[in-house]
């Protein structure tokens, strides 16, 4: 019973780590490029602010 719990916990941690590693750091060249390709209607207010600060007004 205990091994199933540990397995589930390990799987959850691995998924979070894998998803977090896919997104480039905010303000990096890769992030600016990713945001440029993302539809503007899908941007959050924070993403729009960060894009303006890091990608437009460097």
HELIX and SHEET records of a PDB file:
HELIX    1   1 UNK A    2  UNK A   22  1                                  21    
HELIX    2   2 UNK A   29  UNK A   37  1                                   9    
HELIX    3   3 UNK A   40  UNK A   42  5                                   3    
HELIX    4   4 UNK A   45  UNK A   51  1                                   7    
HELIX    5   5 UNK A   52  UNK A   56  3                                   5    
END                                                                             
